[in-house]
Amino acid sequence: MKESIVSYWNSGAFRYNSGVERFLKSEKGTAGWKSLFSEYLGTAPLKILDVGTGPGSISIPLASMGHMVTAVDLSDNMLDLARKNAVASNVIVDFRKGDAENLPFDDNTFDAVVNRWVLWTVPDPTSALREWTRVVKPGGRVCIIDGNWYSGRKTFVQKVWKQASRLYISIRERRNAWKNIDPEVIQDLWSTHANRPEDDMVLFQNAGLSDVQVFMDVNQRAFTLGDHLRMGHWGPTFLVMGVKPQILKE
Ligand SMILES: C[S@@+](CC[C@H](N)C(=O)[O-])C[C@H]1O[C@@H](n2cnc3c(N)ncnc32)[C@H](O)[C@@H]1O
């Protein structure tokens, strides 16, 4: 399953990057995300790991805020694009090939582990959360941003909006926005059948994280009008955050 997921992201990396390149070049586009990260991670420079970085979508804005960012992804094409995007944005990020569920880092390495739009697509969210908790320092934070992509019933308006947004993306970004993950893989993903973000809270708690909190206002805080037109049909984006206690319960 992991192979088909990674092969989907690898073959779709150039299409995905066309939206991310625009996003990274737009001060307005990144401003909301930077303010969100400042609020939830603070403004002091941190050692951050971005898991499933894609073309560097959030690791590059985080580096431009003064954080020391390491970022992993399993897709070589995504990593190549991320390195080019970092050069174009004039920031330094340590991009490495690595699996979200089996990270190439020692215990207690980072002040924070973050990711955006990744947890839904990993085969085993329990081992992913445990792994992210392992590499974060005691007192450090694990922070994910995600959405209910394929779970729950979609309203008629959402369904029509989704088709209209695909047409908009295909024209604006000159790519086929109807190309998607294999429906069988979508059915096999845990997130398709999950009740999110409630289930995410349980995953965080089971990984030993404390002070687990959910924030539902990411779209209002971070989306521009363009983002809203492209992605609003998916429904609310949520942020889940937890703190690693000094002594982790096994
Ligand atoms: C929807 S993209 C999100 C990219 C980026 N975080 C963003 O916010 O735009 C999901 C990314 O997760 C990566 N990914 C999926 N499974 C992974 C795994 N097991 N380990 C590392 N990266 C993974 C994919 O290659 C892809 O780049």
The ligand as an ORCA input file, in Angstrom:
! r2SCAN-3c Opt
* xyz 0 1
  C      -0.665     16.039      0.187
  S       1.084     15.977      0.087
  C       1.457     17.242      1.301
  C       2.746     17.940      1.005
  C       3.070     19.114      1.929
  N       3.174     18.697      3.323
  C       2.067     20.231      1.802
  O       1.588     20.727      2.820
  O       1.791     20.665      0.668
  C       1.534     14.500      0.978
  C       3.029     14.247      0.999
  O       3.297     13.203      1.931
  C       4.329     12.390      1.396
  N       4.240     11.076      2.030
  C       3.224     10.184      1.957
  N       3.493      9.101      2.697
  C       4.717      9.310      3.251
  C       5.553      8.548      4.119
  N       5.179      7.348      4.573
  N       6.735      9.068      4.504
  C       7.129     10.281      4.049
  N       6.392     11.051      3.228
  C       5.196     10.569      2.825
  C       4.029     12.369     -0.090
  O       5.144     11.949     -0.856
  C       3.626     13.812     -0.330
  O       4.741     14.597     -0.652
*
